[in-house]
Each structure stands twice: as structure tokens, then as C-alpha cells.
């Protein structure tokens, strides 16, 4: 645990590795949860899993405060990239999740968790990774926003179709749970941002930190709850999640290349497809009452996604997009 904390401080002192600082803290928290799970299960009769939904709502509220109606202009400006990114995200990751779950041999509820992470919207960290990768940040923000807002209506149907034989899925209940975790907090954040525009700079600085702490807490609670399962199937689950994440980048990138999008947009689609909202998947698993089983894949996917995303972004950061080399003015 101390090693990971020291590693985090070491990463922060290096510009190229700074993005991995938070991931090292996550590993420190996961290590603590694996060795001392009882600290994160219950306090004074209160089950800490009850905090997961509140934490997800807080993270989504933070997302709302950083958004404005201008963000949706990206749908009009770059419709091809946005539509392709959304469609690729909705097809590639759920399909990969279903195939991996089918061949995994894992218990049904844990296998359903792999499908759940595949059906989840794009992760918030994808915007940071797109920026570091010299990708199209505006396109990244638009895809993240749209996939998040449509998730209450798409995700439950996908789960019923792909995971209905593994775990009981109540489509309407799941839809309402996601609306409470996503739509209401984001709407509140948008209103907050509108009313206090130019007066809430402190919030802009605080919310990323709050979001990181929230994600760390969620992963820690899930790890503690699912400790016994992780000890028995952890290596296999890590391998499956890594394959899921990596193939998301690969197929996302080449699907964009297939439709002849610019290199910067291809990078964006790759990152948007490969990086999922593990926090929201955790919240859904909690609302299902299966945080220790269905929620395990999300707990593993979160840290691994940040490592792979940071590595890919760093690799692309040192390689200027081809069209930018030919037309330097486009980079501006």
C-alpha cells in the first residue's frame, strides 16, 4: 500500500506519467480493501454499499457543472464522427462483453458483470485521455455526453437481451435507477452552472477532486464486498477485462478508419469505445443488490482502463496526427 502511494507521488513529478498518479492511488485503496475488508463493509450498522448511489450521483452532478448547452453543438458540427462514435460504442463493447462472458466459465452473476461494463456509457476519463492523445477533444466530450444521457433508455434493454439468461433484469426498474443516477444529477449540475456561471470557479477546481475521491471510494467498497470472489477468480477476471478493454480500443479505432474519419477523430473513437463508465456500472450493480458479484467486473475494469488509457494516450501524444503534419493549421 505504501509502495503504491509513493509511486503516485513519483508519477505526479513526471509530466508523461502524471496521468497514472490517480491509478496508483486506486491500487493502494484496492490493496487496503483486500487486506482489511471489514473496514469498508459496515460502520455502526450502516452498510457502506449504501453510499455508492450517492457517490455516483455526486460524480454525475460534477459532470453537469462542467457542461453547457454549447457542448451539444458538437452533434451539429461533426455529425459523422458523433454518430459513428455512438454506434460503435453501442455495438462493439456490449458484443465483446457478451462473447467474453459466454466463454469465460465464470459464475452467471460475475459473467453478467462483464456484459454490464460493456453496455455502460463512455467513461468520464476518456475526455482527459483524448486531450493527452492529441485527439479531437470536442468530439470526445460530445460522445461522452450523448452516450451518458441515452444510457437510461439503451442500457437496460441491452442487458435484458444479452444478460437476461445469466441474471434477472427488471428493465423498467433499471431504467428508473439510471435516470436517478444520471439524468437528475446532470440536470441539476447544468442548472447550477447556468445560475452561477462565472461565479463558481471554485467548483470547477473542486469537482474533479471530488469525482476522483468518489470513484476511489466506490472501487474500494466493491473490492471489499467481493473479496472472496476476487481471490478465487481474480486472475481470470483481470485477463478478460483487459481483453475487453484492449479490443475496445482496437475495434473502435479501425471502425473509424473504415469510414475514413480523420486521424484525430479515429483516436477519439478508439478511446471513447474502449473506456467505460465503471462507476455507473457499479451503481447499477448495487441497485440490483448484487454488488459483490455483478459489480466485480466494474471494480477491475476501472483501474485497468486508466492504466491502458494513459499508456495509449502517452504513445499517441508523441505521434502527431498525419493530417496535422500535412496541414499544421488544422491542429489549431
C-alpha positions as CSV (number, residue, x, y, z in Angstrom):
1,X,0.0,0.0,0.0
2,X,2.8,2.4,0.9
3,X,4.6,1.4,-2.4
4,X,1.5,2.5,-4.4
5,X,1.2,5.8,-2.5
6,X,4.9,6.6,-3.1
7,X,4.5,5.5,-6.7
8,X,1.6,8.0,-7.1
9,X,3.8,10.9,-5.8
10,X,6.5,9.8,-8.1
11,X,4.2,9.8,-11.1
12,X,3.0,13.3,-10.3
13,X,6.5,14.7,-10.7
14,X,6.7,13.4,-14.3
15,X,4.6,15.1,-16.9
16,X,4.3,12.0,-19.1
17,X,3.3,9.8,-16.1
18,X,1.2,12.2,-14.2
19,X,-2.0,10.6,-15.6
20,X,-1.1,7.4,-13.8
21,X,-1.0,9.1,-10.3
22,X,-4.7,8.5,-9.6
23,X,-4.5,4.9,-10.8
24,X,-1.7,4.2,-8.3
25,X,-3.9,5.6,-5.5
26,X,-6.7,3.3,-6.7
27,X,-4.3,0.3,-6.4
28,X,-3.3,1.4,-2.9
29,X,-7.0,1.6,-2.0
30,X,-7.7,-1.8,-3.5
31,X,-4.8,-3.3,-1.7
32,X,-6.1,-1.9,1.6
33,X,-9.6,-3.3,0.9
34,X,-8.2,-6.8,0.1
35,X,-6.2,-7.0,3.3
36,X,-8.7,-5.2,5.6
37,X,-12.2,-5.6,4.0
38,X,-14.1,-5.2,7.3
39,X,-13.3,-1.5,7.4
40,X,-15.3,-0.9,4.2
41,X,-18.3,-3.2,4.7
42,X,-20.2,-1.7,7.6
43,X,-19.8,1.2,10.1
44,X,-22.1,1.2,13.1
45,X,-24.7,-1.0,11.5
46,X,-24.7,1.1,8.3
47,X,-23.7,-0.8,5.2
48,X,-21.2,1.3,3.2
49,X,-22.6,-0.1,-0.1
50,X,-25.5,2.4,0.5
51,X,-23.0,5.2,-0.3
52,X,-22.4,4.0,-3.9
53,X,-25.5,5.5,-5.4
54,X,-24.9,8.8,-3.6
55,X,-21.3,8.9,-4.8
56,X,-22.3,8.2,-8.4
57,X,-24.9,11.0,-8.3
58,X,-22.3,13.4,-6.9
59,X,-19.9,12.4,-9.8
60,X,-22.7,13.0,-12.3
61,X,-23.5,16.3,-10.8
62,X,-19.9,17.3,-11.2
63,X,-20.1,16.3,-14.9
64,X,-23.2,18.5,-15.2
65,X,-21.5,21.5,-13.7
66,X,-18.8,21.3,-16.3
67,X,-21.3,21.1,-19.2
68,X,-23.4,23.7,-21.0
69,X,-25.8,23.6,-23.9
70,X,-22.9,24.7,-26.2
71,X,-21.4,21.2,-25.7
72,X,-24.3,19.8,-27.7
73,X,-23.4,21.9,-30.7
74,X,-20.8,19.2,-31.5
75,X,-23.6,17.0,-32.7
76,X,-24.3,19.5,-35.4
77,X,-20.7,20.4,-36.3
78,X,-19.4,16.9,-36.5
79,X,-22.4,14.6,-37.0
80,X,-20.5,11.8,-38.8
81,X,-17.9,11.4,-36.0
82,X,-20.5,11.6,-33.3
83,X,-22.9,9.2,-34.9
84,X,-20.1,6.7,-35.7
85,X,-18.7,7.0,-32.2
86,X,-22.0,6.4,-30.5
87,X,-23.0,3.4,-32.8
88,X,-19.5,1.8,-32.5
89,X,-19.7,2.2,-28.7
90,X,-23.2,0.7,-28.5
91,X,-22.2,-2.3,-30.7
92,X,-18.6,-3.2,-30.0
93,X,-18.3,-3.2,-26.2
94,X,-21.7,-5.0,-25.5
95,X,-20.9,-7.6,-28.1
96,X,-17.4,-8.2,-26.8
97,X,-18.8,-8.4,-23.3
98,X,-21.3,-11.0,-24.3
99,X,-18.7,-13.1,-26.1
100,X,-16.2,-13.0,-23.3
101,X,-18.9,-13.8,-20.7
102,X,-20.1,-16.7,-22.8
103,X,-16.7,-18.4,-23.0
104,X,-15.4,-17.3,-19.5
105,X,-16.9,-20.2,-17.5
106,X,-17.4,-17.7,-14.6
107,X,-20.5,-17.9,-12.3
108,X,-23.5,-16.3,-14.1
109,X,-23.7,-13.2,-12.0
110,X,-20.0,-12.4,-12.3
111,X,-20.2,-13.1,-16.1
112,X,-23.2,-10.7,-16.3
113,X,-21.0,-8.0,-14.8
114,X,-18.7,-8.2,-17.8
115,X,-21.7,-7.6,-20.1
116,X,-22.8,-4.7,-17.8
117,X,-19.5,-2.9,-18.1
118,X,-19.7,-3.4,-21.9
119,X,-23.2,-1.9,-22.0
120,X,-22.2,1.1,-19.9
121,X,-21.7,4.6,-21.4
122,X,-18.3,6.1,-22.1
123,X,-16.1,6.8,-19.0
124,X,-15.5,10.4,-17.9
125,X,-11.7,9.8,-18.0
126,X,-11.9,9.4,-21.8
127,X,-12.0,13.2,-22.2
128,X,-8.7,13.6,-20.4
129,X,-7.2,10.8,-22.4
130,X,-8.4,12.3,-25.7
131,X,-6.7,15.6,-24.7
132,X,-3.4,13.9,-23.9
133,X,-3.6,11.8,-27.1
134,X,-3.9,14.8,-29.4
135,X,-7.3,13.6,-30.4
136,X,-10.5,15.6,-31.0
137,X,-11.5,16.8,-27.6
138,X,-14.7,18.4,-28.7
139,X,-15.8,15.2,-30.3
140,X,-14.8,13.2,-27.2
141,X,-16.9,15.4,-24.9
142,X,-19.9,15.2,-27.3
143,X,-19.8,11.4,-27.5
144,X,-19.4,11.1,-23.7
145,X,-22.3,13.4,-23.1
146,X,-24.7,11.7,-25.6
147,X,-23.9,8.1,-24.5
148,X,-24.3,9.1,-20.9
149,X,-27.7,10.8,-21.5
150,X,-29.1,8.0,-23.6
151,X,-27.8,5.2,-21.3
152,X,-31.1,5.0,-19.1
153,X,-33.0,4.0,-22.2
154,X,-30.4,1.8,-24.0
155,X,-28.5,0.0,-21.3
156,X,-31.4,-1.8,-19.6
157,X,-32.7,-3.2,-23.0
158,X,-29.2,-4.3,-23.9
159,X,-28.8,-6.0,-20.5
160,X,-32.1,-7.8,-20.9
161,X,-31.2,-9.1,-24.3
162,X,-27.6,-10.0,-23.6
163,X,-27.6,-11.0,-19.9
164,X,-31.2,-11.9,-19.3
165,X,-30.3,-15.6,-19.1
166,X,-27.5,-15.0,-16.5
167,X,-29.2,-12.7,-14.1
168,X,-32.7,-11.4,-13.6
169,X,-33.1,-8.0,-15.3
170,X,-36.0,-5.7,-14.5
171,X,-35.8,-3.3,-17.4
172,X,-38.1,-0.6,-16.0
173,X,-36.6,-0.6,-12.6
174,X,-33.1,-0.4,-14.1
175,X,-34.2,2.4,-16.3
176,X,-35.5,4.4,-13.4
177,X,-32.4,3.7,-11.3
178,X,-30.1,5.0,-14.1
179,X,-32.3,8.1,-14.6
180,X,-31.9,8.8,-10.8
181,X,-28.2,8.3,-11.0
182,X,-27.5,10.1,-14.3
183,X,-30.3,12.4,-15.7
184,X,-31.3,14.1,-12.5
185,X,-27.8,14.9,-11.2
186,X,-26.6,16.1,-14.6
187,X,-29.7,18.3,-15.0
188,X,-29.1,19.7,-11.5
189,X,-25.4,20.4,-12.5
190,X,-26.5,22.1,-15.7
191,X,-28.9,24.4,-13.8
192,X,-26.3,25.1,-11.1
193,X,-23.7,26.0,-13.9
194,X,-26.3,28.2,-15.6
195,X,-27.3,30.1,-12.5
196,X,-23.7,30.6,-11.2
197,X,-21.9,31.0,-14.5
198,X,-18.6,32.8,-13.8
199,X,-19.2,32.6,-10.1
200,X,-18.3,29.0,-9.4
201,X,-14.7,28.7,-10.4
202,X,-14.0,27.0,-7.0
203,X,-16.5,24.3,-8.0
204,X,-14.6,23.7,-11.3
205,X,-11.5,23.1,-9.3
206,X,-13.1,21.0,-6.6
207,X,-15.4,18.7,-8.6
208,X,-12.6,16.7,-10.4
209,X,-11.0,16.0,-7.0
210,X,-14.4,15.1,-5.5
211,X,-15.0,12.8,-8.5
212,X,-11.7,11.0,-8.1
213,X,-12.3,10.5,-4.4
214,X,-15.8,9.2,-5.2
215,X,-14.5,6.7,-7.7
216,X,-11.8,5.5,-5.3
217,X,-14.4,5.0,-2.6
218,X,-16.8,3.1,-4.9
219,X,-14.0,0.7,-6.1
220,X,-12.8,0.2,-2.5
221,X,-16.3,-0.7,-1.3
222,X,-16.9,-3.1,-4.2
223,X,-13.5,-4.8,-3.7
224,X,-14.2,-5.3,0.0
225,X,-17.6,-6.8,-0.7
226,X,-16.4,-9.1,-3.4
227,X,-13.0,-10.0,-1.8
228,X,-13.7,-13.8,-1.6
229,X,-14.7,-14.0,-5.2
230,X,-11.8,-11.9,-6.4
231,X,-9.4,-14.2,-4.5
232,X,-10.7,-17.2,-6.4
233,X,-11.4,-15.9,-9.9
234,X,-9.3,-12.6,-9.8
235,X,-6.6,-13.5,-12.4
236,X,-9.2,-14.8,-15.0
237,X,-11.4,-11.8,-14.5
238,X,-8.4,-9.4,-14.9
239,X,-7.4,-11.2,-18.1
240,X,-11.0,-11.0,-19.5
241,X,-11.4,-7.3,-18.6
242,X,-8.0,-6.5,-20.2
243,X,-9.0,-8.2,-23.4
244,X,-12.4,-6.4,-23.3
245,X,-10.7,-3.0,-22.9
246,X,-7.9,-3.6,-25.4
247,X,-10.2,-4.8,-28.2
248,X,-12.5,-1.8,-27.5
249,X,-9.6,0.5,-28.5
250,X,-8.7,-1.7,-31.4
251,X,-12.1,-2.1,-33.0
252,X,-13.1,1.5,-32.2
253,X,-10.0,2.9,-34.0
254,X,-10.4,0.7,-37.1
255,X,-14.1,1.2,-37.4
256,X,-13.4,4.9,-37.6
257,X,-10.7,4.3,-40.1
258,X,-13.1,2.1,-42.1
259,X,-15.4,5.1,-42.5
260,X,-12.4,7.4,-43.4
261,X,-12.6,9.7,-40.4
262,X,-9.5,12.0,-39.8
263,X,-6.8,10.5,-37.6
264,X,-7.6,12.7,-34.6
265,X,-11.2,11.5,-34.8
266,X,-10.1,7.9,-35.1
267,X,-8.1,8.3,-31.9
268,X,-11.1,9.8,-30.2
269,X,-13.5,7.0,-31.2
270,X,-10.9,4.4,-30.1
271,X,-10.7,6.0,-26.6
272,X,-14.5,6.6,-26.4
273,X,-15.2,3.0,-27.2
274,X,-12.6,1.4,-25.0
275,X,-13.2,3.4,-21.8
276,X,-16.4,2.7,-20.0
277,X,-18.1,4.3,-17.0
278,X,-17.2,1.7,-14.4
279,X,-18.6,3.9,-11.6
280,X,-22.1,3.9,-13.2
281,X,-21.9,0.1,-13.7
282,X,-21.0,-0.2,-10.0
283,X,-24.1,1.9,-9.1
284,X,-26.3,-0.3,-11.3
285,X,-24.9,-3.5,-9.7
286,X,-25.6,-2.0,-6.2
287,X,-29.2,-1.2,-7.2
288,X,-29.6,-4.8,-8.4
289,X,-28.5,-5.9,-4.9
290,X,-25.5,-7.8,-6.4
291,X,-22.6,-5.5,-5.7
292,X,-20.3,-8.4,-4.7
293,X,-20.8,-10.3,-7.9
294,X,-22.2,-8.3,-10.8
295,X,-20.1,-5.3,-9.6
296,X,-16.8,-7.1,-9.7
297,X,-16.0,-6.6,-13.4
298,X,-16.5,-2.8,-12.9
299,X,-14.2,-2.7,-9.9
300,X,-11.5,-4.4,-12.0
301,X,-12.2,-2.5,-15.3
302,X,-11.8,0.9,-13.6
303,X,-8.1,0.8,-12.6
304,X,-7.1,-1.2,-15.7
305,X,-8.8,1.2,-18.0
306,X,-6.9,4.1,-16.6
307,X,-3.6,2.3,-17.0
308,X,-4.2,1.2,-20.6
309,X,-5.8,4.6,-21.5
310,X,-2.9,6.5,-20.1
311,X,-0.4,4.3,-21.9
312,X,-2.2,4.7,-25.2
313,X,-2.6,8.4,-24.8
314,X,1.1,8.8,-24.0
315,X,2.0,6.8,-27.1
316,X,-0.2,8.9,-29.3
317,X,0.9,12.1,-27.6
318,X,4.4,11.7,-29.1
319,X,3.0,11.0,-32.6
320,X,1.4,13.9,-34.3
321,X,-1.7,13.0,-36.3
322,X,-0.9,12.6,-40.0
323,X,-3.3,15.3,-41.2
324,X,-1.8,17.7,-38.7
325,X,1.6,17.2,-40.2
326,X,0.3,17.8,-43.7
327,X,-1.9,20.8,-42.6
328,X,-0.4,22.4,-39.5
329,X,-3.3,24.9,-39.3
330,X,-5.7,22.1,-38.6
331,X,-4.0,21.3,-35.3
332,X,-5.1,24.8,-34.1
